[in-house]
Amino acid sequence: MKAPDTDRFYAEVYDVVRQIPPGRVLSYGRIAELIGWPNHSRLVGRAMHDAPLALGLPCHRVVNSAGRTVPGWHQQAILLMSEGVRIKANGCVDMKAHEWPAVR
Protein backbone atom coordinates (compact mmCIF):
# COMPACT_ATOMS: atom_id res chain seq x y z
CA MET A 1 0.00 0.00 0.00
CA LYS A 2 1.38 3.39 -0.93
CA ALA A 3 1.71 6.22 1.57
CA PRO A 4 -1.20 8.64 1.88
CA ASP A 5 -1.08 12.23 0.67
CA THR A 6 -0.20 13.99 3.92
CA ASP A 7 -2.37 17.09 3.46
CA ARG A 8 -5.46 15.04 2.62
CA PHE A 9 -4.69 12.54 5.39
CA TYR A 10 -4.38 15.31 7.97
CA ALA A 11 -7.63 16.91 6.78
CA GLU A 12 -9.47 13.60 7.14
CA VAL A 13 -8.00 13.04 10.61
CA TYR A 14 -9.09 16.52 11.68
CA ASP A 15 -12.59 15.91 10.30
CA VAL A 16 -12.97 12.80 12.48
CA VAL A 17 -11.49 14.49 15.57
CA ARG A 18 -13.95 17.41 15.19
CA GLN A 19 -16.80 14.93 15.52
CA ILE A 20 -15.72 13.30 18.80
CA PRO A 21 -18.33 14.40 21.33
CA PRO A 22 -17.51 15.58 24.86
CA GLY A 23 -17.02 12.68 27.26
CA ARG A 24 -15.85 10.35 24.49
CA VAL A 25 -12.43 9.39 23.11
CA LEU A 26 -10.97 7.71 20.03
CA SER A 27 -7.63 6.01 19.61
CA TYR A 28 -5.08 6.90 16.96
CA GLY A 29 -5.56 3.47 15.41
CA ARG A 30 -9.34 3.74 15.29
CA ILE A 31 -9.07 7.12 13.56
CA ALA A 32 -6.70 5.59 11.01
CA GLU A 33 -9.22 2.80 10.38
CA LEU A 34 -12.11 5.25 10.00
CA ILE A 35 -10.32 7.19 7.27
CA GLY A 36 -9.24 4.07 5.40
CA TRP A 37 -5.57 3.87 6.43
CA PRO A 38 -5.64 1.19 9.16
CA ASN A 39 -1.87 0.80 9.44
CA HIS A 40 -1.12 4.49 9.86
CA SER A 41 -1.86 5.22 13.53
CA ARG A 42 1.57 6.85 13.95
CA LEU A 43 0.76 9.28 11.16
CA VAL A 44 -2.48 10.11 12.99
CA GLY A 45 -0.29 10.89 16.00
CA ARG A 46 1.85 13.16 13.86
CA ALA A 47 -1.26 14.89 12.53
CA MET A 48 -2.44 15.50 16.09
CA HIS A 49 0.98 16.85 17.07
CA ASP A 50 0.95 19.19 14.07
CA ALA A 51 -2.69 20.30 14.47
CA PRO A 52 -2.94 24.10 14.26
CA LEU A 53 -4.42 25.64 17.41
CA ALA A 54 -6.58 27.86 15.21
CA LEU A 55 -8.64 24.80 14.20
CA GLY A 56 -9.91 24.47 17.77
CA LEU A 57 -9.85 20.67 17.61
CA PRO A 58 -10.62 18.62 20.72
CA CYS A 59 -7.21 16.93 20.51
CA HIS A 60 -7.45 15.92 24.15
CA ARG A 61 -10.06 13.32 23.11
CA VAL A 62 -7.49 11.27 21.21
CA VAL A 63 -5.59 8.62 23.19
CA ASN A 64 -3.72 5.43 22.38
CA SER A 65 -5.50 2.08 22.11
CA ALA A 66 -4.88 1.30 25.79
CA GLY A 67 -6.34 4.66 26.81
CA ARG A 68 -3.00 6.22 27.67
CA THR A 69 -2.79 9.97 27.36
CA VAL A 70 0.05 11.90 25.74
CA PRO A 71 3.23 11.70 27.86
CA GLY A 72 4.02 15.06 29.43
CA TRP A 73 0.62 16.60 28.57
CA HIS A 74 -0.89 16.50 32.06
CA GLN A 75 -3.66 18.89 31.06
CA GLN A 76 -5.12 16.20 28.77
CA ALA A 77 -6.35 14.07 31.67
CA ILE A 78 -7.75 17.16 33.40
CA LEU A 79 -9.66 18.16 30.26
CA LEU A 80 -11.02 14.65 29.83
CA MET A 81 -12.10 14.39 33.47
CA SER A 82 -13.84 17.78 33.19
CA GLU A 83 -15.99 16.15 30.48
CA GLY A 84 -16.82 13.18 32.70
CA VAL A 85 -14.26 10.73 31.30
CA ARG A 86 -13.16 8.22 33.92
CA ILE A 87 -9.42 7.78 34.34
CA LYS A 88 -8.53 4.42 35.90
CA ALA A 89 -6.01 3.99 38.72
CA ASN A 90 -3.31 3.15 36.16
CA GLY A 91 -3.76 6.59 34.56
CA CYS A 92 -5.53 5.29 31.43
CA VAL A 93 -8.94 6.25 30.12
CA ASP A 94 -11.64 3.63 30.67
CA MET A 95 -11.95 2.80 26.96
CA LYS A 96 -14.90 0.43 27.44
CA ALA A 97 -16.91 3.24 28.95
CA HIS A 98 -15.74 6.17 26.84
CA GLU A 99 -14.61 5.04 23.39
CA TRP A 100 -16.72 6.73 20.76
CA PRO A 101 -18.26 4.22 18.37
CA ALA A 102 -18.04 6.52 15.36
CA VAL A 103 -19.32 5.15 12.09
CA ARG A 104 -18.28 6.70 8.80
NUDO-878834 format. One line per field, with one value per residue (C-alpha): residue number from 0; chain; x, y, z. Coordinates in Angstrom, 2 decimals, decimal comma. Last residue first. Layout:
<rs>
n = NUM;...
chain = A;...
u = X;...
v = Y;...
w = Z;...
</rs>
This chain:
<rs>
n = 103;102;101;100;99;98;97;96;95;94;93;92;91;90;89;88;87;86;85;84;83;82;81;80;79;78;77;76;75;74;73;72;71;70;69;68;67;66;65;64;63;62;61;60;59;58;57;56;55;54;53;52;51;50;49;48;47;46;45;44;43;42;41;40;39;38;37;36;35;34;33;32;31;30;29;28;27;26;25;24;23;22;21;20;19;18;17;16;15;14;13;12;11;10;9;8;7;6;5;4;3;2;1;0
chain = A;A;A;A;A;A;A;A;A;A;A;A;A;A;A;A;A;A;A;A;A;A;A;A;A;A;A;A;A;A;A;A;A;A;A;A;A;A;A;A;A;A;A;A;A;A;A;A;A;A;A;A;A;A;A;A;A;A;A;A;A;A;A;A;A;A;A;A;A;A;A;A;A;A;A;A;A;A;A;A;A;A;A;A;A;A;A;A;A;A;A;A;A;A;A;A;A;A;A;A;A;A;A;A
u = -18,28;-19,32;-18,04;-18,26;-16,72;-14,61;-15,74;-16,91;-14,90;-11,95;-11,64;-8,94;-5,53;-3,76;-3,31;-6,01;-8,53;-9,42;-13,16;-14,26;-16,82;-15,99;-13,84;-12,10;-11,02;-9,66;-7,75;-6,35;-5,12;-3,66;-0,89;0,62;4,02;3,23;0,05;-2,79;-3,00;-6,34;-4,88;-5,50;-3,72;-5,59;-7,49;-10,06;-7,45;-7,21;-10,62;-9,85;-9,91;-8,64;-6,58;-4,42;-2,94;-2,69;0,95;0,98;-2,44;-1,26;1,85;-0,29;-2,48;0,76;1,57;-1,86;-1,12;-1,87;-5,64;-5,57;-9,24;-10,32;-12,11;-9,22;-6,70;-9,07;-9,34;-5,56;-5,08;-7,63;-10,97;-12,43;-15,85;-17,02;-17,51;-18,33;-15,72;-16,80;-13,95;-11,49;-12,97;-12,59;-9,09;-8,00;-9,47;-7,63;-4,38;-4,69;-5,46;-2,37;-0,20;-1,08;-1,20;1,71;1,38;0,00
v = 6,70;5,15;6,52;4,22;6,73;5,04;6,17;3,24;0,43;2,80;3,63;6,25;5,29;6,59;3,15;3,99;4,42;7,78;8,22;10,73;13,18;16,15;17,78;14,39;14,65;18,16;17,16;14,07;16,20;18,89;16,50;16,60;15,06;11,70;11,90;9,97;6,22;4,66;1,30;2,08;5,43;8,62;11,27;13,32;15,92;16,93;18,62;20,67;24,47;24,80;27,86;25,64;24,10;20,30;19,19;16,85;15,50;14,89;13,16;10,89;10,11;9,28;6,85;5,22;4,49;0,80;1,19;3,87;4,07;7,19;5,25;2,80;5,59;7,12;3,74;3,47;6,90;6,01;7,71;9,39;10,35;12,68;15,58;14,40;13,30;14,93;17,41;14,49;12,80;15,91;16,52;13,04;13,60;16,91;15,31;12,54;15,04;17,09;13,99;12,23;8,64;6,22;3,39;0,00
w = 8,80;12,09;15,36;18,37;20,76;23,39;26,84;28,95;27,44;26,96;30,67;30,12;31,43;34,56;36,16;38,72;35,90;34,34;33,92;31,30;32,70;30,48;33,19;33,47;29,83;30,26;33,40;31,67;28,77;31,06;32,06;28,57;29,43;27,86;25,74;27,36;27,67;26,81;25,79;22,11;22,38;23,19;21,21;23,11;24,15;20,51;20,72;17,61;17,77;14,20;15,21;17,41;14,26;14,47;14,07;17,07;16,09;12,53;13,86;16,00;12,99;11,16;13,95;13,53;9,86;9,44;9,16;6,43;5,40;7,27;10,00;10,38;11,01;13,56;15,29;15,41;16,96;19,61;20,03;23,11;24,49;27,26;24,86;21,33;18,80;15,52;15,19;15,57;12,48;10,30;11,68;10,61;7,14;6,78;7,97;5,39;2,62;3,46;3,92;0,67;1,88;1,57;-0,93;0,00
</rs>
